[in-house]
Amino acid sequence: MKGNCVFIDSNIWIYLYSTDPKADPARKTIEKHFSNIILSTQVIGEIFHSLSRKGIRTKDEARAIINDLVETFTVVDVTTSIASTLWISAYDTVLPIGTASS
């Protein structure tokens, strides 16, 4: 990870792929930071879960979105070292660490 990495939380991505009025501000945020965006494994899971289970997108559409995100951006397992560097709360590090060690 070089330069200034930008962590975009799942709610921003969910707005982007929904019909919510917040989709446009979400798109602008993502466009602004596009070249520096990183995603965590937890965020990927949250995006898929929210899009497919809340009826925002079909499972196939959600899978395609996740595939595009994974191909486009760096995806990291959040460790405590990365979390402290990015100032992510301990709560946000629980699932990726558990996933990585499972």
C-alpha positions as MATLAB code, in Angstrom:
seq = 'MKGNCVFIDSNIWIYLYSTDPKADPARKTIEKHFSNIILSTQVIGEIFHSLSRKGIRTKDEARAIINDLVETFTVVDVTTSIASTLWISAYDTVLPIGTASS';
ca = [
       0.000    0.000    0.000;
       1.720    3.123   -1.220;
       0.777    6.720   -0.594;
      -2.323    7.875    1.181;
      -4.728    4.974    1.340;
      -8.401    5.777    1.746;
     -10.670    3.303    3.495;
     -14.272    3.554    2.275;
     -16.724    1.951    4.684;
     -19.458   -0.400    3.502;
     -22.307    2.069    3.955;
     -20.841    4.351    1.269;
     -20.657    1.467   -1.212;
     -24.184    0.351   -0.316;
     -25.496    3.866   -0.998;
     -23.636    3.872   -4.315;
     -25.389    0.728   -5.540;
     -28.831    1.642   -4.198;
     -31.561    4.082   -5.153;
     -30.944    6.033   -1.943;
     -30.587    9.816   -2.332;
     -27.115    9.427   -0.819;
     -25.948    7.546   -3.937;
     -24.735   10.726   -5.645;
     -22.620   11.972   -2.693;
     -21.260    8.413   -2.342;
     -20.288    8.368   -6.027;
     -18.549   11.737   -5.690;
     -16.604   10.555   -2.640;
     -15.474    7.406   -4.419;
     -14.517    9.315   -7.572;
     -12.519   11.821   -5.520;
     -10.433    9.121   -3.830;
     -10.577    6.433   -6.536;
      -6.848    5.888   -6.997;
      -6.197    5.552   -3.248;
      -9.120    3.374   -2.156;
      -8.547    0.171   -0.231;
     -11.189   -2.244    0.988;
     -11.130   -4.685    3.854;
     -12.367   -8.234    3.702;
     -15.021   -7.273    6.254;
     -16.299   -4.434    4.069;
     -16.533   -6.783    1.068;
     -18.666   -9.165    3.138;
     -20.855   -6.363    4.471;
     -21.458   -4.982    0.985;
     -22.507   -8.374   -0.378;
     -24.701   -9.109    2.629;
     -26.467   -5.746    2.570;
     -26.988   -5.611   -1.177;
     -28.306   -9.162   -1.485;
     -30.179   -9.654    1.779;
     -31.847   -6.262    1.955;
     -33.193   -6.570   -1.580;
     -31.087   -3.742   -2.968;
     -29.636   -6.057   -5.637;
     -30.043   -9.713   -6.571;
     -27.366  -12.148   -5.394;
     -26.005  -12.354   -8.939;
     -25.821   -8.563   -9.191;
     -24.177   -8.356   -5.761;
     -21.611  -11.004   -6.810;
     -20.818   -9.041   -9.970;
     -20.375   -5.857   -7.921;
     -18.048   -7.639   -5.484;
     -16.043   -9.113   -8.374;
     -15.645   -5.642   -9.883;
     -14.557   -4.163   -6.541;
     -12.018   -6.932   -5.930;
     -10.585   -6.542   -9.446;
     -10.429   -2.748   -9.159;
      -9.205   -2.049   -5.623;
      -6.704   -3.452   -3.159;
      -8.416   -5.686   -0.602;
      -6.681   -6.206    2.735;
      -7.212   -8.255    5.846;
      -7.275   -5.645    8.560;
      -4.692   -6.369   11.225;
      -4.254   -4.381   14.417;
      -1.227   -2.709   12.842;
      -3.198   -1.575    9.811;
      -6.149   -0.621   12.013;
      -4.038    1.687   14.145;
      -2.418    3.191   11.050;
      -5.831    3.875    9.488;
      -7.458    4.764   12.830;
     -10.086    2.076   12.418;
     -11.873    1.100   15.601;
     -11.250   -2.241   17.270;
     -14.798   -3.302   16.322;
     -13.967   -2.967   12.639;
     -10.934   -5.229   13.027;
     -12.691   -8.130   14.736;
     -14.207   -9.876   11.732;
     -11.278   -9.621    9.307;
      -8.855  -10.984   11.890;
     -11.265  -13.804   12.700;
     -11.729  -14.511    9.020;
      -8.014  -14.498    8.328;
      -7.272  -16.997   11.079;
     -10.218  -19.314   10.366;
];
